[in-house]
Amino acid sequence: MTFSSISFIYLYLPLAIIIFRLTPAHRRVACLTLLSWCYYLLASVPAALILAANCLLDFVLLSFLELYLARCPDKPVGYLAFAAKAVVVQILVMAYSHWSPGASLGGFVYTATLIGYLWDHSRGKAGYFRSFWDYALFTTFFAKSYLGPVVRYDRFVPQFSQLRSSATLISRGAVQFVIGLAKKVIIADGALILYQELASLPVEEYTFFSAWMLVFAAAMAIFFTISAYGDMARGLCSIFSLEVPRVIYYPYQAKSVVECVSRINMPLYDLVVEIVSGSAERIRQLRRYRHADTRELIAVLAGVVVVGIWFDPVPQVLLWAGFLFLMVLAERYLYFWLFRYIPGLLQSAVTFGLFLFSLAPLVLPQFSNTGDLISVLLGFSAQRMISDETSYYLASNYLVILLSLLFFTSLADRLTGFLSKKFPVASEWVIAVFNGSLLILTTALLV
Amino acid sequence: MAKRISAIFFLTVIFSAFAVLCVRFSAGGADGLTLTLRALVDGEVSAQLEEAACENMPGHSMLHKLAVDARLFGGSAEIDGILVGDTMLMKNVQPPDDEIATKNKQSIIDLASFQEHPTYVMLLPTACAIKQQELPEYINLFNQRSYIDSVYTEMSGSVSVVDTYLKLLSGMEEYIYYRTTDNLTAKGGYLVYEQLGMRLGISPLRTLDQFDIDYSDDYFYGELYEQLPVDRIQPDRVLLYRFSKYRREYQVTHYDHGEARTYYTLFPEFTAQLSGYKGGNELILGGLSPVITLKSSTSSDNSLVIFADETVLSYIPFLLVHYSDIAIIDVEHATPEDLAAVKLEDYNQVLIGVSVDTFMHEDMHTVLSSYLPQAGEAAGN
């Protein structure tokens, strides 16, 4: 069972909403936790068992940490040991998931949330959990099980005392969920199919255009998958009276490579950079390389690596992260000064091109062909601009490409905002009909 | 306000569908659901729940049609493994399962070397290989022509091969494959008969003017259309070729898991009124059973065993003109119990005639090896 399955949308979700609404307000945290665990059980029994066991164990360990910190308040060893244990367990779970696919569901988000909590606690921004259900919901809420967002204690946990029905939240949640679902089913899955078709071509048959289309399709599949799950997570949270931050924010219109990566998973990247650089205040400055020193560049590298592993834990990700970090260094020390003199749109275009190029080590099924692909991308070894097979694949996926181009920047958002201002009543109805049609169409594509 | 309207619509839709699903599930719509701990751990409960929810979804067929239209509008020429041509649907045949194909090939060679009668092999290309003019020019298809050639090369010396590819290609503009099901029409069957007859040593071959042509009463949509309802695809109609030059009496006996039934016609059209009738070549012989024996009142004493799949129904009415006895064995579904009705030594020719798809992806070895000595000994022991 996934968010984009009929059984989730039309069986689990309505049932969960009914149960949640019928539960007295002071029991809703426990209710949501149990509903989450039911979801994990249906999605993957090993994942449910691992998460539940981990959650129970960590809640007990937090009590020991409290005792330890009461005796040695200035020693960070307790936090470090706890975080190390969480990382080791996560690595073991990821290794186990090779034999039992699905076993790592929710694991990465759990670990990142826990480490974020430990960091916040060490800085005095988070208190102790007095209720097991609070801790369990904080770390294992099903809505953020796939791709996050990683939530922070000070923004998320205070909402637990106000889990009451709100028409505004439900409305917002329903719309966000439908839009996320449509992004996944219509665009992300289509872009993935186009990517797989292009990736199935022998590398010697790549032309300049098909090689760039390959990385473009991969980039679109990545963006729309994350964006879709992020929207669905936010929508589901809203339906259950919770608010969570955005996961992704139009990374391909960023004006630097480092800003592009930071926008792919903003909460996670911010957390990693904050922990490694030791400061929350300088994250935004880092995106534009103001005052960046060596430690902060290392923080950027850590952010790139963790965001990469979060999306797809395969060995090539490390190489991709290294490749991207070289670009970050080149950008920082070689040519970023030039950006002062060129228009913002061109900066975004250059950054997008560099990001696409950085995907070369990730996109081919056989890693050994990466060198050949890079050579074609640079225009060194392609014989033709475009091949007949590529033309066919593009023609048979033209709608996905058009939709990707329309929605991968904030252009559509801005256009909607503009129309809403100019024609408020008509645009309200158009948006309502559009959302309704999206729900019907995505349901049709899932049946 | 737009968000409120959208939310009300969303909640109305999901709760209405939820209510309908609950009613249908309680009325037996979720009978296939296995609620055991083992099934839950294996992820089967989730998969079965999804399947049951999809099947029982209100407006399922309308939604399915909408999805097909949306995909076609999006430029797809292949949906769920089915190729959408200008006027027909075709199964997109995938590359071979090497293990199965190797086993099948070896079984055929073993069968040919074991028995004395001449053995013939005929791999029939499917519609997507022949009717390529229906498809976009650069669509990526498995090369059936070169695969058939390579299999024939490996078998040369052990069996006689029948190459029908060029013959069928010569009729590519004609109605030789059904539009909505993955099989040859009788017209395609005649082309196969012409090529096959020459290899089997039949002389003279019967020309089409020696047959009366009847059309079945009804049009039908085959299983490909059921999976992919595309508006522009027209329904099919079965052509029945009845040999008219001489009078013939036929006896067609079907053996199906211990039960036998006999028809005294090649085209038992009344079967179209029975439940379970799927259309297409089911009208010919009454469809394919695990084993069928055919007797014809011809003066010839030739006899033939055909290890076949459903493609046999397209050419059998032509072939039967020349044989007094033919046995058809379904290479996928015949059981040892059914096979008891056919002894190879009673026939003087053996043909293995299947589509390339069957050869590459279906287990023929189990049935073919039943006629090999070690299998017989093992059965005896």
Chai-1 contact restraints between the chains, C-beta under 6 A:
chainA,res_idxA,chainB,res_idxB,connection_type,confidence,min_distance_angstrom,max_distance_angstrom,comment,restraint_id
A,M1,B,S46,contact,1.0,0.0,6.0,A-B,restraint_1
A,S5,B,E50,contact,1.0,0.0,6.0,A-B,restraint_2
A,I6,B,A53,contact,1.0,0.0,6.0,A-B,restraint_3
A,I6,B,C54,contact,1.0,0.0,6.0,A-B,restraint_4
A,S7,B,L49,contact,1.0,0.0,6.0,A-B,restraint_5
A,S7,B,E50,contact,1.0,0.0,6.0,A-B,restraint_6
A,S7,B,A53,contact,1.0,0.0,6.0,A-B,restraint_7
A,Y10,B,I14,contact,1.0,0.0,6.0,A-B,restraint_8
A,Y10,B,A17,contact,1.0,0.0,6.0,A-B,restraint_9
A,Y10,B,F18,contact,1.0,0.0,6.0,A-B,restraint_10
A,L11,B,A53,contact,1.0,0.0,6.0,A-B,restraint_11
A,P14,B,I14,contact,1.0,0.0,6.0,A-B,restraint_12
A,P14,B,F15,contact,1.0,0.0,6.0,A-B,restraint_13
A,P14,B,F18,contact,1.0,0.0,6.0,A-B,restraint_14
A,L42,B,S46,contact,1.0,0.0,6.0,A-B,restraint_15
A,V45,B,L40,contact,1.0,0.0,6.0,A-B,restraint_16
A,V45,B,V41,contact,1.0,0.0,6.0,A-B,restraint_17
A,I170,B,A7,contact,1.0,0.0,6.0,A-B,restraint_18
A,S171,B,K3,contact,1.0,0.0,6.0,A-B,restraint_19
A,S171,B,R4,contact,1.0,0.0,6.0,A-B,restraint_20
A,S171,B,A7,contact,1.0,0.0,6.0,A-B,restraint_21
A,R172,B,K3,contact,1.0,0.0,6.0,A-B,restraint_22
A,A174,B,A7,contact,1.0,0.0,6.0,A-B,restraint_23
A,A174,B,F10,contact,1.0,0.0,6.0,A-B,restraint_24
A,V175,B,K3,contact,1.0,0.0,6.0,A-B,restraint_25
A,V175,B,S6,contact,1.0,0.0,6.0,A-B,restraint_26
A,V178,B,F10,contact,1.0,0.0,6.0,A-B,restraint_27
A,D388,B,Y138,contact,1.0,0.0,6.0,A-B,restraint_28
A,E389,B,Y138,contact,1.0,0.0,6.0,A-B,restraint_29
A,Y392,B,Y138,contact,1.0,0.0,6.0,A-B,restraint_30
A,A395,B,G75,contact,1.0,0.0,6.0,A-B,restraint_31
A,S396,B,G75,contact,1.0,0.0,6.0,A-B,restraint_32
A,S396,B,S76,contact,1.0,0.0,6.0,A-B,restraint_33
A,S396,B,A77,contact,1.0,0.0,6.0,A-B,restraint_34
A,N397,B,G75,contact,1.0,0.0,6.0,A-B,restraint_35
A,Y398,B,G75,contact,1.0,0.0,6.0,A-B,restraint_36
A,L399,B,G74,contact,1.0,0.0,6.0,A-B,restraint_37
A,L399,B,G75,contact,1.0,0.0,6.0,A-B,restraint_38
A,E428,B,M1,contact,1.0,0.0,6.0,A-B,restraint_39
A,E428,B,A2,contact,1.0,0.0,6.0,A-B,restraint_40
A,I431,B,A2,contact,1.0,0.0,6.0,A-B,restraint_41
A,A432,B,A2,contact,1.0,0.0,6.0,A-B,restraint_42
A,A432,B,I5,contact,1.0,0.0,6.0,A-B,restraint_43
A,A432,B,S6,contact,1.0,0.0,6.0,A-B,restraint_44
A,N435,B,S6,contact,1.0,0.0,6.0,A-B,restraint_45
A,G436,B,F9,contact,1.0,0.0,6.0,A-B,restraint_46
A,A444,B,L63,contact,1.0,0.0,6.0,A-B,restraint_47
A,A444,B,L66,contact,1.0,0.0,6.0,A-B,restraint_48
A,A444,B,A67,contact,1.0,0.0,6.0,A-B,restraint_49
A,L445,B,A67,contact,1.0,0.0,6.0,A-B,restraint_50
A,V447,B,C54,contact,1.0,0.0,6.0,A-B,restraint_51
A,V447,B,M57,contact,1.0,0.0,6.0,A-B,restraint_52
A,V447,B,L63,contact,1.0,0.0,6.0,A-B,restraint_53
A,V447,B,H64,contact,1.0,0.0,6.0,A-B,restraint_54
